[in-house]
Amino acid sequence: MEVLRVILTILFIIISVVLSAIVLMQEGKSAGLGAISGAAESYWGKNKGRSMEGALVKITRILVIAFILIAVVLNIRRF
């Protein structure tokens, strides 16, 4: 059981580092006043999910879910 805890802890650290790097690689979502005039409409375009930014968003979501699940598992204590 202790080996599993060590493996999960190492995986948790790796996910933390990768998640930090991916979040820093993403562009900001604030478009300023351009969003008011309609310049932000391209964000919802058909090919947004196929772009690099769309891939980063998908990877971020997956890593956040894994991060939360591993954090919960690591904090479960048996009495």
PDB file of N, CA, C and O in Angstrom:
ATOM      1  N   MET A   1       0.824  -1.192   0.000  1.00  0.00           N
ATOM      2  CA  MET A   1       0.000   0.000   0.000  1.00  0.00           C
ATOM      3  C   MET A   1       0.865   1.251   0.000  1.00  0.00           C
ATOM      4  O   MET A   1       0.512   2.267  -0.599  1.00  0.00           O
ATOM      5  N   GLU A   2       1.990   1.163   0.672  1.00  0.00           N
ATOM      6  CA  GLU A   2       2.895   2.313   0.732  1.00  0.00           C
ATOM      7  C   GLU A   2       3.528   2.592  -0.628  1.00  0.00           C
ATOM      8  O   GLU A   2       3.809   3.742  -0.965  1.00  0.00           O
ATOM      9  N   VAL A   3       3.750   1.534  -1.406  1.00  0.00           N
ATOM     10  CA  VAL A   3       4.333   1.700  -2.747  1.00  0.00           C
ATOM     11  C   VAL A   3       3.357   2.475  -3.633  1.00  0.00           C
ATOM     12  O   VAL A   3       3.771   3.337  -4.408  1.00  0.00           O
ATOM     13  N   LEU A   4       2.075   2.171  -3.519  1.00  0.00           N
ATOM     14  CA  LEU A   4       1.063   2.885  -4.287  1.00  0.00           C
ATOM     15  C   LEU A   4       1.033   4.365  -3.919  1.00  0.00           C
ATOM     16  O   LEU A   4       0.880   5.221  -4.791  1.00  0.00           O
ATOM     17  N   ARG A   5       1.178   4.665  -2.638  1.00  0.00           N
ATOM     18  CA  ARG A   5       1.195   6.060  -2.187  1.00  0.00           C
ATOM     19  C   ARG A   5       2.393   6.799  -2.762  1.00  0.00           C
ATOM     20  O   ARG A   5       2.268   7.959  -3.153  1.00  0.00           O
ATOM     21  N   VAL A   6       3.552   6.151  -2.820  1.00  0.00           N
ATOM     22  CA  VAL A   6       4.749   6.776  -3.392  1.00  0.00           C
ATOM     23  C   VAL A   6       4.561   7.010  -4.886  1.00  0.00           C
ATOM     24  O   VAL A   6       4.915   8.075  -5.392  1.00  0.00           O
ATOM     25  N   ILE A   7       4.013   6.036  -5.593  1.00  0.00           N
ATOM     26  CA  ILE A   7       3.782   6.180  -7.031  1.00  0.00           C
ATOM     27  C   ILE A   7       2.794   7.316  -7.299  1.00  0.00           C
ATOM     28  O   ILE A   7       3.007   8.125  -8.202  1.00  0.00           O
ATOM     29  N   LEU A   8       1.715   7.377  -6.518  1.00  0.00           N
ATOM     30  CA  LEU A   8       0.733   8.453  -6.694  1.00  0.00           C
ATOM     31  C   LEU A   8       1.322   9.817  -6.358  1.00  0.00           C
ATOM     32  O   LEU A   8       0.985  10.812  -7.000  1.00  0.00           O
ATOM     33  N   THR A   9       2.186   9.872  -5.375  1.00  0.00           N
ATOM     34  CA  THR A   9       2.819  11.136  -5.020  1.00  0.00           C
ATOM     35  C   THR A   9       3.735  11.621  -6.142  1.00  0.00           C
ATOM     36  O   THR A   9       3.737  12.807  -6.470  1.00  0.00           O
ATOM     37  N   ILE A  10       4.499  10.726  -6.722  1.00  0.00           N
ATOM     38  CA  ILE A  10       5.375  11.091  -7.845  1.00  0.00           C
ATOM     39  C   ILE A  10       4.536  11.541  -9.035  1.00  0.00           C
ATOM     40  O   ILE A  10       4.858  12.538  -9.681  1.00  0.00           O
ATOM     41  N   LEU A  11       3.465  10.812  -9.326  1.00  0.00           N
ATOM     42  CA  LEU A  11       2.568  11.191 -10.418  1.00  0.00           C
ATOM     43  C   LEU A  11       1.918  12.542 -10.145  1.00  0.00           C
ATOM     44  O   LEU A  11       1.744  13.341 -11.065  1.00  0.00           O
ATOM     45  N   PHE A  12       1.561  12.803  -8.901  1.00  0.00           N
ATOM     46  CA  PHE A  12       0.961  14.073  -8.499  1.00  0.00           C
ATOM     47  C   PHE A  12       1.929  15.233  -8.743  1.00  0.00           C
ATOM     48  O   PHE A  12       1.519  16.288  -9.227  1.00  0.00           O
ATOM     49  N   ILE A  13       3.184  15.048  -8.419  1.00  0.00           N
ATOM     50  CA  ILE A  13       4.192  16.085  -8.630  1.00  0.00           C
ATOM     51  C   ILE A  13       4.406  16.339 -10.114  1.00  0.00           C
ATOM     52  O   ILE A  13       4.516  17.488 -10.540  1.00  0.00           O
ATOM     53  N   ILE A  14       4.466  15.274 -10.901  1.00  0.00           N
ATOM     54  CA  ILE A  14       4.650  15.420 -12.351  1.00  0.00           C
ATOM     55  C   ILE A  14       3.467  16.161 -12.969  1.00  0.00           C
ATOM     56  O   ILE A  14       3.653  17.059 -13.790  1.00  0.00           O
ATOM     57  N   ILE A  15       2.255  15.784 -12.574  1.00  0.00           N
ATOM     58  CA  ILE A  15       1.062  16.460 -13.092  1.00  0.00           C
ATOM     59  C   ILE A  15       1.071  17.935 -12.683  1.00  0.00           C
ATOM     60  O   ILE A  15       0.682  18.792 -13.476  1.00  0.00           O
ATOM     61  N   SER A  16       1.502  18.237 -11.481  1.00  0.00           N
ATOM     62  CA  SER A  16       1.552  19.625 -11.027  1.00  0.00           C
ATOM     63  C   SER A  16       2.477  20.465 -11.892  1.00  0.00           C
ATOM     64  O   SER A  16       2.126  21.580 -12.278  1.00  0.00           O
ATOM     65  N   VAL A  17       3.646  19.942 -12.196  1.00  0.00           N
ATOM     66  CA  VAL A  17       4.612  20.673 -13.007  1.00  0.00           C
ATOM     67  C   VAL A  17       4.104  20.845 -14.441  1.00  0.00           C
ATOM     68  O   VAL A  17       4.185  21.936 -15.005  1.00  0.00           O
ATOM     69  N   VAL A  18       3.584  19.770 -15.024  1.00  0.00           N
ATOM     70  CA  VAL A  18       3.079  19.830 -16.400  1.00  0.00           C
ATOM     71  C   VAL A  18       1.880  20.767 -16.486  1.00  0.00           C
ATOM     72  O   VAL A  18       1.764  21.535 -17.441  1.00  0.00           O
ATOM     73  N   LEU A  19       0.999  20.714 -15.510  1.00  0.00           N
ATOM     74  CA  LEU A  19      -0.173  21.588 -15.497  1.00  0.00           C
ATOM     75  C   LEU A  19       0.235  23.057 -15.403  1.00  0.00           C
ATOM     76  O   LEU A  19      -0.348  23.908 -16.074  1.00  0.00           O
ATOM     77  N   SER A  20       1.217  23.349 -14.585  1.00  0.00           N
ATOM     78  CA  SER A  20       1.708  24.725 -14.483  1.00  0.00           C
ATOM     79  C   SER A  20       2.272  25.210 -15.813  1.00  0.00           C
ATOM     80  O   SER A  20       2.015  26.343 -16.220  1.00  0.00           O
ATOM     81  N   ALA A  21       3.034  24.365 -16.487  1.00  0.00           N
ATOM     82  CA  ALA A  21       3.619  24.749 -17.767  1.00  0.00           C
ATOM     83  C   ALA A  21       2.549  24.964 -18.833  1.00  0.00           C
ATOM     84  O   ALA A  21       2.638  25.911 -19.614  1.00  0.00           O
ATOM     85  N   ILE A  22       1.547  24.103 -18.873  1.00  0.00           N
ATOM     86  CA  ILE A  22       0.498  24.224 -19.883  1.00  0.00           C
ATOM     87  C   ILE A  22      -0.346  25.471 -19.647  1.00  0.00           C
ATOM     88  O   ILE A  22      -0.728  26.147 -20.602  1.00  0.00           O
ATOM     89  N   VAL A  23      -0.637  25.778 -18.403  1.00  0.00           N
ATOM     90  CA  VAL A  23      -1.412  26.985 -18.106  1.00  0.00           C
ATOM     91  C   VAL A  23      -0.636  28.225 -18.523  1.00  0.00           C
ATOM     92  O   VAL A  23      -1.223  29.175 -19.042  1.00  0.00           O
ATOM     93  N   LEU A  24       0.654  28.231 -18.309  1.00  0.00           N
ATOM     94  CA  LEU A  24       1.464  29.378 -18.711  1.00  0.00           C
ATOM     95  C   LEU A  24       1.578  29.506 -20.229  1.00  0.00           C
ATOM     96  O   LEU A  24       1.796  30.608 -20.732  1.00  0.00           O
ATOM     97  N   MET A  25       1.437  28.418 -20.959  1.00  0.00           N
ATOM     98  CA  MET A  25       1.525  28.458 -22.419  1.00  0.00           C
ATOM     99  C   MET A  25       0.252  28.996 -23.067  1.00  0.00           C
ATOM    100  O   MET A  25       0.282  29.424 -24.220  1.00  0.00           O
ATOM    101  N   GLN A  26      -0.857  28.981 -22.346  1.00  0.00           N
ATOM    102  CA  GLN A  26      -2.133  29.405 -22.919  1.00  0.00           C
ATOM    103  C   GLN A  26      -2.206  30.926 -23.008  1.00  0.00           C
ATOM    104  O   GLN A  26      -1.596  31.650 -22.221  1.00  0.00           O
ATOM    105  N   GLU A  27      -2.980  31.388 -24.003  1.00  0.00           N
ATOM    106  CA  GLU A  27      -3.198  32.814 -24.165  1.00  0.00           C
ATOM    107  C   GLU A  27      -4.242  33.283 -23.168  1.00  0.00           C
ATOM    108  O   GLU A  27      -5.068  32.500 -22.698  1.00  0.00           O
ATOM    109  N   GLY A  28      -4.197  34.568 -22.851  1.00  0.00           N
ATOM    110  CA  GLY A  28      -5.181  35.143 -21.953  1.00  0.00           C
ATOM    111  C   GLY A  28      -6.543  35.193 -22.606  1.00  0.00           C
ATOM    112  O   GLY A  28      -6.642  35.311 -23.827  1.00  0.00           O
ATOM    113  N   LYS A  29      -7.591  35.106 -21.813  1.00  0.00           N
ATOM    114  CA  LYS A  29      -8.948  35.116 -22.350  1.00  0.00           C
ATOM    115  C   LYS A  29      -9.523  36.523 -22.435  1.00  0.00           C
ATOM    116  O   LYS A  29     -10.569  36.713 -23.056  1.00  0.00           O
ATOM    117  N   SER A  30      -8.881  37.504 -21.837  1.00  0.00           N
ATOM    118  CA  SER A  30      -9.417  38.861 -21.877  1.00  0.00           C
ATOM    119  C   SER A  30      -9.063  39.517 -23.199  1.00  0.00           C
ATOM    120  O   SER A  30      -7.895  39.586 -23.580  1.00  0.00           O
ATOM    121  N   ALA A  31     -10.076  39.993 -23.889  1.00  0.00           N
ATOM    122  CA  ALA A  31      -9.867  40.625 -25.182  1.00  0.00           C
ATOM    123  C   ALA A  31      -9.990  42.138 -25.090  1.00  0.00           C
ATOM    124  O   ALA A  31      -9.885  42.830 -26.103  1.00  0.00           O
ATOM    125  N   GLY A  32     -10.210  42.657 -23.893  1.00  0.00           N
ATOM    126  CA  GLY A  32     -10.341  44.090 -23.737  1.00  0.00           C
ATOM    127  C   GLY A  32     -11.610  44.612 -24.380  1.00  0.00           C
ATOM    128  O   GLY A  32     -12.647  43.949 -24.348  1.00  0.00           O
ATOM    129  N   LEU A  33     -11.533  45.800 -24.966  1.00  0.00           N
ATOM    130  CA  LEU A  33     -12.697  46.401 -25.602  1.00  0.00           C
ATOM    131  C   LEU A  33     -13.038  45.729 -26.922  1.00  0.00           C
ATOM    132  O   LEU A  33     -14.135  45.937 -27.441  1.00  0.00           O
ATOM    133  N   GLY A  34     -12.141  44.934 -27.480  1.00  0.00           N
ATOM    134  CA  GLY A  34     -12.417  44.237 -28.727  1.00  0.00           C
ATOM    135  C   GLY A  34     -13.549  43.247 -28.589  1.00  0.00           C
ATOM    136  O   GLY A  34     -14.241  42.961 -29.566  1.00  0.00           O
ATOM    137  N   ALA A  35     -13.755  42.715 -27.395  1.00  0.00           N
ATOM    138  CA  ALA A  35     -14.835  41.757 -27.172  1.00  0.00           C
ATOM    139  C   ALA A  35     -16.199  42.424 -27.264  1.00  0.00           C
ATOM    140  O   ALA A  35     -17.182  41.783 -27.635  1.00  0.00           O
ATOM    141  N   ILE A  36     -16.262  43.708 -26.928  1.00  0.00           N
ATOM    142  CA  ILE A  36     -17.537  44.417 -26.965  1.00  0.00           C
ATOM    143  C   ILE A  36     -17.977  44.642 -28.410  1.00  0.00           C
ATOM    144  O   ILE A  36     -19.160  44.520 -28.727  1.00  0.00           O
ATOM    145  N   SER A  37     -17.032  44.966 -29.278  1.00  0.00           N
ATOM    146  CA  SER A  37     -17.389  45.283 -30.658  1.00  0.00           C
ATOM    147  C   SER A  37     -17.579  44.043 -31.533  1.00  0.00           C
ATOM    148  O   SER A  37     -17.932  44.167 -32.706  1.00  0.00           O
ATOM    149  N   GLY A  38     -17.353  42.868 -30.987  1.00  0.00           N
ATOM    150  CA  GLY A  38     -17.577  41.652 -31.760  1.00  0.00           C
ATOM    151  C   GLY A  38     -16.309  41.026 -32.292  1.00  0.00           C
ATOM    152  O   GLY A  38     -16.381  40.075 -33.071  1.00  0.00           O
ATOM    153  N   ALA A  39     -15.162  41.519 -31.907  1.00  0.00           N
ATOM    154  CA  ALA A  39     -13.909  40.956 -32.399  1.00  0.00           C
ATOM    155  C   ALA A  39     -13.619  39.593 -31.788  1.00  0.00           C
ATOM    156  O   ALA A  39     -12.776  38.857 -32.301  1.00  0.00           O
ATOM    157  N   ALA A  40     -14.295  39.246 -30.711  1.00  0.00           N
ATOM    158  CA  ALA A  40     -14.048  37.973 -30.036  1.00  0.00           C
ATOM    159  C   ALA A  40     -14.865  36.837 -30.633  1.00  0.00           C
ATOM    160  O   ALA A  40     -14.809  35.719 -30.121  1.00  0.00           O
ATOM    161  N   GLU A  41     -15.615  37.079 -31.687  1.00  0.00           N
ATOM    162  CA  GLU A  41     -16.437  36.029 -32.272  1.00  0.00           C
ATOM    163  C   GLU A  41     -15.602  34.886 -32.832  1.00  0.00           C
ATOM    164  O   GLU A  41     -16.087  33.757 -32.910  1.00  0.00           O
ATOM    165  N   SER A  42     -14.376  35.147 -33.218  1.00  0.00           N
ATOM    166  CA  SER A  42     -13.539  34.093 -33.772  1.00  0.00           C
ATOM    167  C   SER A  42     -13.195  33.029 -32.727  1.00  0.00           C
ATOM    168  O   SER A  42     -12.807  31.915 -33.080  1.00  0.00           O
ATOM    169  N   TYR A  43     -13.332  33.365 -31.464  1.00  0.00           N
ATOM    170  CA  TYR A  43     -13.066  32.397 -30.393  1.00  0.00           C
ATOM    171  C   TYR A  43     -14.005  31.206 -30.507  1.00  0.00           C
ATOM    172  O   TYR A  43     -13.604  30.080 -30.214  1.00  0.00           O
ATOM    173  N   TRP A  44     -15.219  31.426 -30.917  1.00  0.00           N
ATOM    174  CA  TRP A  44     -16.203  30.362 -30.990  1.00  0.00           C
ATOM    175  C   TRP A  44     -16.289  29.762 -32.391  1.00  0.00           C
ATOM    176  O   TRP A  44     -17.292  29.138 -32.739  1.00  0.00           O
ATOM    177  N   GLY A  45     -15.261  29.944 -33.180  1.00  0.00           N
ATOM    178  CA  GLY A  45     -15.251  29.417 -34.541  1.00  0.00           C
ATOM    179  C   GLY A  45     -15.284  27.898 -34.583  1.00  0.00           C
ATOM    180  O   GLY A  45     -15.072  27.235 -33.568  1.00  0.00           O
ATOM    181  N   LYS A  46     -15.553  27.350 -35.770  1.00  0.00           N
ATOM    182  CA  LYS A  46     -15.679  25.898 -35.924  1.00  0.00           C
ATOM    183  C   LYS A  46     -14.383  25.158 -35.614  1.00  0.00           C
ATOM    184  O   LYS A  46     -14.421  24.067 -35.046  1.00  0.00           O
ATOM    185  N   ASN A  47     -13.262  25.719 -35.968  1.00  0.00           N
ATOM    186  CA  ASN A  47     -11.997  25.006 -35.848  1.00  0.00           C
ATOM    187  C   ASN A  47     -11.253  25.312 -34.552  1.00  0.00           C
ATOM    188  O   ASN A  47     -10.066  25.005 -34.449  1.00  0.00           O
ATOM    189  N   LYS A  48     -11.904  25.898 -33.577  1.00  0.00           N
ATOM    190  CA  LYS A  48     -11.229  26.246 -32.327  1.00  0.00           C
ATOM    191  C   LYS A  48     -10.719  24.993 -31.610  1.00  0.00           C
ATOM    192  O   LYS A  48      -9.627  25.014 -31.041  1.00  0.00           O
ATOM    193  N   GLY A  49     -11.481  23.918 -31.629  1.00  0.00           N
ATOM    194  CA  GLY A  49     -11.087  22.694 -30.953  1.00  0.00           C
ATOM    195  C   GLY A  49      -9.920  21.992 -31.615  1.00  0.00           C
ATOM    196  O   GLY A  49      -9.242  21.188 -30.975  1.00  0.00           O
ATOM    197  N   ARG A  50      -9.671  22.275 -32.875  1.00  0.00           N
ATOM    198  CA  ARG A  50      -8.580  21.625 -33.597  1.00  0.00           C
ATOM    199  C   ARG A  50      -7.295  22.418 -33.557  1.00  0.00           C
ATOM    200  O   ARG A  50      -6.260  21.927 -34.007  1.00  0.00           O
ATOM    201  N   SER A  51      -7.327  23.617 -33.039  1.00  0.00           N
ATOM    202  CA  SER A  51      -6.130  24.450 -32.991  1.00  0.00           C
ATOM    203  C   SER A  51      -5.265  24.053 -31.796  1.00  0.00           C
ATOM    204  O   SER A  51      -5.665  23.242 -30.961  1.00  0.00           O
ATOM    205  N   MET A  52      -4.093  24.633 -31.737  1.00  0.00           N
ATOM    206  CA  MET A  52      -3.182  24.359 -30.619  1.00  0.00           C
ATOM    207  C   MET A  52      -3.789  24.843 -29.305  1.00  0.00           C
ATOM    208  O   MET A  52      -3.661  24.185 -28.272  1.00  0.00           O
ATOM    209  N   GLU A  53      -4.445  25.991 -29.354  1.00  0.00           N
ATOM    210  CA  GLU A  53      -5.079  26.517 -28.144  1.00  0.00           C
ATOM    211  C   GLU A  53      -6.193  25.585 -27.658  1.00  0.00           C
ATOM    212  O   GLU A  53      -6.347  25.371 -26.456  1.00  0.00           O
ATOM    213  N   GLY A  54      -6.966  25.036 -28.592  1.00  0.00           N
ATOM    214  CA  GLY A  54      -8.017  24.096 -28.224  1.00  0.00           C
ATOM    215  C   GLY A  54      -7.456  22.829 -27.613  1.00  0.00           C
ATOM    216  O   GLY A  54      -8.027  22.279 -26.671  1.00  0.00           O
ATOM    217  N   ALA A  55      -6.338  22.367 -28.146  1.00  0.00           N
ATOM    218  CA  ALA A  55      -5.690  21.172 -27.594  1.00  0.00           C
ATOM    219  C   ALA A  55      -5.172  21.442 -26.184  1.00  0.00           C
ATOM    220  O   ALA A  55      -5.277  20.585 -25.306  1.00  0.00           O
ATOM    221  N   LEU A  56      -4.614  22.633 -25.968  1.00  0.00           N
ATOM    222  CA  LEU A  56      -4.121  22.977 -24.633  1.00  0.00           C
ATOM    223  C   LEU A  56      -5.256  23.027 -23.619  1.00  0.00           C
ATOM    224  O   LEU A  56      -5.080  22.623 -22.469  1.00  0.00           O
ATOM    225  N   VAL A  57      -6.410  23.517 -24.034  1.00  0.00           N
ATOM    226  CA  VAL A  57      -7.565  23.577 -23.140  1.00  0.00           C
ATOM    227  C   VAL A  57      -8.016  22.168 -22.770  1.00  0.00           C
ATOM    228  O   VAL A  57      -8.316  21.897 -21.607  1.00  0.00           O
ATOM    229  N   LYS A  58      -8.064  21.270 -23.752  1.00  0.00           N
ATOM    230  CA  LYS A  58      -8.479  19.893 -23.483  1.00  0.00           C
ATOM    231  C   LYS A  58      -7.499  19.189 -22.548  1.00  0.00           C
ATOM    232  O   LYS A  58      -7.909  18.503 -21.611  1.00  0.00           O
ATOM    233  N   ILE A  59      -6.206  19.362 -22.806  1.00  0.00           N
ATOM    234  CA  ILE A  59      -5.179  18.744 -21.955  1.00  0.00           C
ATOM    235  C   ILE A  59      -5.262  19.306 -20.545  1.00  0.00           C
ATOM    236  O   ILE A  59      -5.106  18.571 -19.569  1.00  0.00           O
ATOM    237  N   THR A  60      -5.506  20.610 -20.434  1.00  0.00           N
ATOM    238  CA  THR A  60      -5.619  21.231 -19.114  1.00  0.00           C
ATOM    239  C   THR A  60      -6.779  20.639 -18.332  1.00  0.00           C
ATOM    240  O   THR A  60      -6.644  20.353 -17.143  1.00  0.00           O
ATOM    241  N   ARG A  61      -7.910  20.455 -18.983  1.00  0.00           N
ATOM    242  CA  ARG A  61      -9.073  19.880 -18.303  1.00  0.00           C
ATOM    243  C   ARG A  61      -8.781  18.461 -17.805  1.00  0.00           C
ATOM    244  O   ARG A  61      -9.132  18.110 -16.678  1.00  0.00           O
ATOM    245  N   ILE A  62      -8.151  17.666 -18.635  1.00  0.00           N
ATOM    246  CA  ILE A  62      -7.829  16.288 -18.251  1.00  0.00           C
ATOM    247  C   ILE A  62      -6.856  16.270 -17.069  1.00  0.00           C
ATOM    248  O   ILE A  62      -7.033  15.500 -16.125  1.00  0.00           O
ATOM    249  N   LEU A  63      -5.833  17.121 -17.128  1.00  0.00           N
ATOM    250  CA  LEU A  63      -4.846  17.158 -16.043  1.00  0.00           C
ATOM    251  C   LEU A  63      -5.441  17.682 -14.742  1.00  0.00           C
ATOM    252  O   LEU A  63      -5.061  17.227 -13.663  1.00  0.00           O
ATOM    253  N   VAL A  64      -6.370  18.635 -14.830  1.00  0.00           N
ATOM    254  CA  VAL A  64      -7.005  19.150 -13.618  1.00  0.00           C
ATOM    255  C   VAL A  64      -7.849  18.062 -12.959  1.00  0.00           C
ATOM    256  O   VAL A  64      -7.841  17.922 -11.736  1.00  0.00           O
ATOM    257  N   ILE A  65      -8.568  17.304 -13.757  1.00  0.00           N
ATOM    258  CA  ILE A  65      -9.367  16.201 -13.203  1.00  0.00           C
ATOM    259  C   ILE A  65      -8.465  15.166 -12.546  1.00  0.00           C
ATOM    260  O   ILE A  65      -8.760  14.694 -11.448  1.00  0.00           O
ATOM    261  N   ALA A  66      -7.356  14.806 -13.217  1.00  0.00           N
ATOM    262  CA  ALA A  66      -6.409  13.849 -12.639  1.00  0.00           C
ATOM    263  C   ALA A  66      -5.789  14.403 -11.358  1.00  0.00           C
ATOM    264  O   ALA A  66      -5.612  13.671 -10.384  1.00  0.00           O
ATOM    265  N   PHE A  67      -5.463  15.686 -11.360  1.00  0.00           N
ATOM    266  CA  PHE A  67      -4.876  16.347 -10.192  1.00  0.00           C
ATOM    267  C   PHE A  67      -5.820  16.263  -8.997  1.00  0.00           C
ATOM    268  O   PHE A  67      -5.403  15.914  -7.892  1.00  0.00           O
ATOM    269  N   ILE A  68      -7.084  16.582  -9.221  1.00  0.00           N
ATOM    270  CA  ILE A  68      -8.064  16.557  -8.127  1.00  0.00           C
ATOM    271  C   ILE A  68      -8.288  15.139  -7.622  1.00  0.00           C
ATOM    272  O   ILE A  68      -8.349  14.913  -6.414  1.00  0.00           O
ATOM    273  N   LEU A  69      -8.412  14.184  -8.539  1.00  0.00           N
ATOM    274  CA  LEU A  69      -8.638  12.793  -8.121  1.00  0.00           C
ATOM    275  C   LEU A  69      -7.467  12.242  -7.316  1.00  0.00           C
ATOM    276  O   LEU A  69      -7.666  11.583  -6.296  1.00  0.00           O
ATOM    277  N   ILE A  70      -6.243  12.513  -7.775  1.00  0.00           N
ATOM    278  CA  ILE A  70      -5.076  12.017  -7.046  1.00  0.00           C
ATOM    279  C   ILE A  70      -4.959  12.711  -5.698  1.00  0.00           C
ATOM    280  O   ILE A  70      -4.575  12.081  -4.713  1.00  0.00           O
ATOM    281  N   ALA A  71      -5.286  14.011  -5.638  1.00  0.00           N
ATOM    282  CA  ALA A  71      -5.245  14.724  -4.360  1.00  0.00           C
ATOM    283  C   ALA A  71      -6.229  14.127  -3.366  1.00  0.00           C
ATOM    284  O   ALA A  71      -5.915  13.997  -2.183  1.00  0.00           O
ATOM    285  N   VAL A  72      -7.412  13.763  -3.834  1.00  0.00           N
ATOM    286  CA  VAL A  72      -8.408  13.148  -2.946  1.00  0.00           C
ATOM    287  C   VAL A  72      -7.936  11.778  -2.487  1.00  0.00           C
ATOM    288  O   VAL A  72      -8.052  11.443  -1.308  1.00  0.00           O
ATOM    289  N   VAL A  73      -7.405  10.984  -3.410  1.00  0.00           N
ATOM    290  CA  VAL A  73      -6.944   9.636  -3.057  1.00  0.00           C
ATOM    291  C   VAL A  73      -5.783   9.703  -2.064  1.00  0.00           C
ATOM    292  O   VAL A  73      -5.721   8.910  -1.125  1.00  0.00           O
ATOM    293  N   LEU A  74      -4.871  10.643  -2.271  1.00  0.00           N
ATOM    294  CA  LEU A  74      -3.736  10.759  -1.358  1.00  0.00           C
ATOM    295  C   LEU A  74      -4.134  11.239   0.033  1.00  0.00           C
ATOM    296  O   LEU A  74      -3.412  10.997   1.000  1.00  0.00           O
ATOM    297  N   ASN A  75      -5.272  11.914   0.144  1.00  0.00           N
ATOM    298  CA  ASN A  75      -5.698  12.433   1.448  1.00  0.00           C
ATOM    299  C   ASN A  75      -6.656  11.511   2.188  1.00  0.00           C
ATOM    300  O   ASN A  75      -7.064  11.814   3.309  1.00  0.00           O
ATOM    301  N   ILE A  76      -7.016  10.399   1.577  1.00  0.00           N
ATOM    302  CA  ILE A  76      -7.881   9.438   2.263  1.00  0.00           C
ATOM    303  C   ILE A  76      -7.032   8.670   3.275  1.00  0.00           C
ATOM    304  O   ILE A  76      -5.997   8.095   2.936  1.00  0.00           O
ATOM    305  N   ARG A  77      -7.483   8.676   4.490  1.00  0.00           N
ATOM    306  CA  ARG A  77      -6.755   7.947   5.551  1.00  0.00           C
ATOM    307  C   ARG A  77      -7.671   6.886   6.130  1.00  0.00           C
ATOM    308  O   ARG A  77      -8.858   7.113   6.362  1.00  0.00           O
ATOM    309  N   ARG A  78      -7.095   5.746   6.351  1.00  0.00           N
ATOM    310  CA  ARG A  78      -7.856   4.669   6.979  1.00  0.00           C
ATOM    311  C   ARG A  78      -7.574   4.683   8.476  1.00  0.00           C
ATOM    312  O   ARG A  78      -6.424   4.749   8.908  1.00  0.00           O
ATOM    313  N   PHE A  79      -8.650   4.621   9.257  1.00  0.00           N
ATOM    314  CA  PHE A  79      -8.497   4.654  10.723  1.00  0.00           C
ATOM    315  C   PHE A  79      -8.689   3.276  11.296  1.00  0.00           C
ATOM    316  O   PHE A  79      -8.600   3.093  12.510  1.00  0.00           O
TER     317      PHE A  79
END
